[in-house]
Amino acid sequence: MTFVLKIESGIQRAVYLPKNDRNMTFPMPRKMLPFILLGFGFVLIVISIYFILRNQVPQTDLSTVPVKVNVPAPELTLTDIEGVSHALADYRGQVVLVNLWATWCPPCKEEMPTLQAFYDKYKGSGFVIIAINDGESKADVLQFVKDYELTFPVWLDPTYIATEQAFNTLNLPTSFVIDQDGTVRLTWVGGINFRMLEKHVAPLIVE
């Protein structure tokens, strides 16, 4: 004895299927077919548009559009990877590039060799880079510093709350350039290339 589930007027009920009709199929109502085809067509159109736009939209190099600002540098005190406490105010008289970063951030990784090279060139000219990590463990940060052979100061902010409040941003990487008088002059959202550092930061160092 075979039963099948049949729906009539929105009510489900079990119906006995005679032996001779056990291979019988229940065709889809014709009135539903246009809607199903329309749905498939819509999905295909959306997918096609997505891939077309993904291939056509240019990848903007955000490092080519630094924003010029003129605001006092925030007060911020954190510890470095050696456990020593520092304040941004301690670097008054130097040009400071504050870089907000994380080990899991691809553009952060890409720009680190550039930052190190620029630091090597100008560190004897009243310039310093301070890289503030995005709340990761000290062990992870130390490994990253070792892997990338970083020699500029690296600060830790275990909760990242102080840094977020000081600079009012969650974007990574983001960089702020502070002049000798303690004024934020430039900010970048995204990776930085060496050419842009030479164009926008180097002139501040020699002012």
C-alpha positions in Angstrom: 0.0 0.0 0.0 1.4 3.4 -1.0 0.4 6.8 0.1 1.4 10.2 -1.2 1.1 13.7 0.2 -1.5 15.7 -1.7 -2.4 19.3 -1.2 -5.9 20.5 -2.0 -7.1 24.0 -1.2 -4.1 24.6 1.1 -4.8 21.4 3.1 -2.3 18.5 3.2 -3.7 15.0 3.3 -2.4 11.5 2.6 -3.9 9.9 -0.5 -3.8 6.2 -1.4 -2.0 5.6 -4.7 -3.2 2.6 -6.6 -0.6 0.1 -7.7 -1.0 1.0 -11.4 -0.5 4.7 -10.6 2.6 4.5 -8.4 4.8 5.9 -11.2 2.5 8.7 -11.8 4.0 12.2 -11.6 2.3 15.4 -10.6 3.2 18.1 -13.2 3.9 21.6 -12.0 1.0 24.0 -12.6 1.6 25.9 -15.8 0.8 29.2 -14.2 3.9 28.9 -12.0 6.3 28.3 -14.8 6.6 32.0 -15.9 7.4 33.1 -12.4 10.1 30.5 -11.9 11.7 31.4 -15.3 11.5 35.0 -14.4 13.2 34.3 -11.1 16.1 32.4 -12.7 16.5 35.1 -15.3 16.7 37.8 -12.6 19.4 35.9 -10.7 21.4 35.4 -13.9 21.2 39.2 -14.6 22.3 40.1 -11.1 25.3 37.7 -11.3 26.3 39.0 -14.7 26.1 42.7 -13.5 28.2 41.9 -10.5 31.1 40.3 -12.5 31.0 43.1 -15.1 31.2 45.9 -12.5 33.9 44.0 -10.6 36.1 43.9 -13.6 35.4 47.5 -14.8 35.6 49.5 -11.6 39.1 50.8 -11.2 41.0 50.0 -8.0 41.7 53.4 -6.5 45.1 53.9 -4.9 44.0 55.7 -1.8 47.6 56.7 -1.1 47.3 59.2 -4.0 44.7 61.2 -2.3 45.9 62.3 1.2 43.7 64.7 3.0 45.2 67.9 4.2 44.0 68.9 7.6 45.1 71.4 10.3 44.0 70.2 13.7 45.9 69.7 17.0 47.3 66.2 17.5 45.3 64.2 20.1 46.6 63.3 23.5 47.5 59.6 23.5 49.8 57.6 25.8 50.5 53.9 25.2 53.2 51.3 25.8 55.6 50.0 23.2 56.5 46.3 22.6 59.1 46.6 25.3 56.6 47.7 27.9 57.8 51.3 28.0 55.1 54.0 28.2 55.2 56.9 25.6 53.0 59.9 24.8 52.6 61.5 21.4 53.5 64.8 23.1 57.0 63.3 23.8 57.8 63.7 20.1 57.0 67.4 19.8 59.7 69.0 17.6 59.7 66.0 15.2 57.5 65.1 12.2 55.6 62.0 13.3 53.8 59.6 11.0 51.3 57.6 13.1 50.3 54.4 11.3 47.2 52.4 12.5 47.6 48.8 11.5 47.0 45.1 12.2 48.8 41.8 11.3 45.7 40.4 9.5 45.3 43.5 7.3 46.6 42.9 3.7 47.3 46.5 2.8 49.0 47.0 6.2 51.4 44.2 5.3 51.9 45.6 1.8 52.9 49.1 3.0 55.2 48.1 5.9 58.3 47.7 3.7 57.6 51.1 2.3 57.2 52.7 5.7 60.5 51.0 6.9 62.3 52.3 3.8 61.1 55.9 4.3 61.9 55.7 8.0 65.4 54.5 7.2 65.9 57.5 4.8 64.6 60.2 7.1 65.0 59.0 10.7 68.1 61.1 11.2 66.3 64.3 10.0 63.7 64.7 12.8 61.3 62.2 11.5 59.7 59.2 13.3 57.1 56.6 12.5 54.9 55.2 15.3 52.9 52.1 14.4 50.0 51.5 16.7 48.6 48.0 16.5 44.9 47.2 16.5 44.4 45.4 19.8 46.3 42.2 19.0 48.3 40.1 21.3 51.9 41.1 22.1 53.2 37.8 20.8 51.5 38.3 17.4 52.9 41.8 17.1 56.4 40.8 18.1 56.4 38.1 15.4 55.2 40.6 12.8 57.9 43.1 13.8 60.4 40.3 13.5 59.1 39.0 10.1 59.1 42.5 8.6 62.3 43.7 10.3 60.7 46.9 11.6 62.9 49.3 13.5 60.6 52.2 14.1 58.5 52.4 17.4 55.6 50.0 17.6 52.9 50.7 20.3 50.3 48.4 21.7 46.7 49.3 22.5 45.2 46.0 23.9 41.6 47.3 23.5 42.2 49.8 20.7 39.6 52.1 22.5 42.2 54.8 23.3 43.5 54.9 19.7 40.0 54.9 18.2 38.8 57.7 20.4 42.0 59.7 19.8 41.9 59.5 16.1 38.2 58.9 15.5 38.7 56.1 13.0 38.2 52.4 12.6 39.8 52.1 9.1 43.0 50.1 8.6 45.5 51.1 7.6 45.2 54.8 8.3 48.1 57.2 8.8 48.3 60.7 10.3 51.2 63.0 9.8 51.9 65.4 12.7 54.3 68.3 12.2 56.9 69.7 14.6 54.4 71.9 16.3 52.0 69.1 17.1 49.5 69.8 14.4 48.0 67.0 12.3 48.7 68.0 8.7 47.9 65.0 6.6 45.8 61.8 6.9 45.7 58.8 4.6 43.1 56.0 4.5 44.6 53.0 2.8 48.0 51.9 1.8 50.9 54.4 1.3 53.4 54.2 -1.5 56.9 55.7 -1.4 56.3 58.3 -4.1 53.5 59.8 -2.1 55.5 59.9 1.0 58.2 61.7 -0.8 55.8 64.1 -2.3 53.7 64.9 0.8 55.7 64.0 3.9 59.3 64.8 3.0 58.5 68.6 2.5 57.2 68.7 6.1 60.4 67.2 7.4 62.5 69.9 5.9 60.3 72.9 6.8 
